[in-house]
Amino acid sequence: MEEEVKSGIERFKAECEKRLPTIKLVIPIRPTGGAFLVSFTHNGVRTSGTIHEDDFADWGEGTNIDAMVSVVKDSVNKLMNSES
């Protein structure tokens, strides 16, 4: 895995944990078809989302951060709404 992708995954994890400290993430080691299927779990409720490898690489390089924050917000909201 490229260093930029690793760095982007770490930024993504940190942003998720900042918004929802008890969130559990599962991100595969390798993408399938250029994308990662990410699992988000909180209080026993699970949801998933697809994030492209290029997006993680961009975030690792410090670009397109607004898109990362948007993905995090949407994913956390989806998870929280599933708990209701």
C-alpha positions as CSV (number, residue, x, y, z in Angstrom):
1,M,0.0,0.0,0.0
2,E,1.3,3.4,-0.9
3,E,2.3,5.7,2.0
4,E,-0.2,8.4,0.9
5,V,-3.0,5.9,1.1
6,K,-1.8,4.8,4.6
7,S,-1.6,8.4,5.7
8,G,-5.1,9.1,4.3
9,I,-6.5,6.2,6.2
10,E,-5.0,7.4,9.4
11,R,-6.4,10.9,8.9
12,F,-9.8,9.4,8.1
13,K,-9.7,7.3,11.3
14,A,-8.7,10.3,13.4
15,E,-11.5,12.4,12.0
16,C,-14.1,9.6,12.6
17,E,-12.8,9.2,16.2
18,K,-12.9,12.9,16.8
19,R,-16.6,13.1,15.8
20,L,-17.6,9.8,17.5
21,P,-14.9,8.6,20.0
22,T,-16.4,5.1,20.4
23,I,-16.7,4.3,16.7
24,K,-15.0,1.1,15.5
25,L,-13.7,1.1,11.9
26,V,-12.7,-1.9,9.8
27,I,-10.8,-1.0,6.7
28,P,-9.3,-3.8,4.5
29,I,-5.6,-4.0,3.9
30,R,-6.1,-3.9,0.1
31,P,-8.8,-2.3,-2.0
32,T,-11.1,-4.2,-4.3
33,G,-11.5,-2.6,-7.7
34,G,-9.8,0.5,-6.6
35,A,-12.0,1.1,-3.5
36,F,-12.2,0.1,0.1
37,L,-15.4,-1.2,1.7
38,V,-15.2,0.4,5.2
39,S,-17.3,-0.9,8.1
40,F,-18.4,1.6,10.8
41,T,-19.8,0.2,14.1
42,H,-21.2,2.1,17.1
43,N,-23.2,0.6,20.0
44,G,-23.7,-2.7,18.1
45,V,-25.0,-0.9,15.0
46,R,-23.0,-1.4,11.8
47,T,-23.1,0.4,8.5
48,S,-20.6,0.5,5.6
49,G,-19.4,2.8,2.9
50,T,-17.1,2.6,-0.1
51,I,-14.1,4.9,-0.3
52,H,-11.9,5.1,-3.3
53,E,-8.2,4.5,-3.0
54,D,-7.5,7.7,-4.8
55,D,-9.5,9.6,-2.1
56,F,-7.4,8.1,0.7
57,A,-4.2,9.0,-1.3
58,D,-5.5,12.6,-1.7
59,W,-6.2,12.9,2.0
60,G,-2.8,11.5,2.8
61,E,-1.3,14.2,0.7
62,G,-3.4,16.8,2.5
63,T,-5.6,17.7,-0.4
64,N,-9.4,17.5,-0.7
65,I,-9.8,17.5,3.1
66,D,-13.3,19.0,2.8
67,A,-14.4,15.9,1.0
68,M,-13.0,13.7,3.7
69,V,-14.8,15.6,6.4
70,S,-18.0,15.3,4.4
71,V,-17.6,11.5,4.1
72,V,-17.0,11.3,7.8
73,K,-20.0,13.4,8.6
74,D,-22.3,11.4,6.3
75,S,-21.0,8.1,7.6
76,V,-21.4,9.1,11.3
77,N,-24.9,10.5,10.6
78,K,-25.9,7.3,8.8
79,L,-24.7,5.3,11.7
80,M,-26.4,7.4,14.3
81,N,-29.7,7.4,12.4
82,S,-29.5,3.6,12.2
83,E,-29.4,3.5,16.0
84,S,-32.8,5.3,16.3
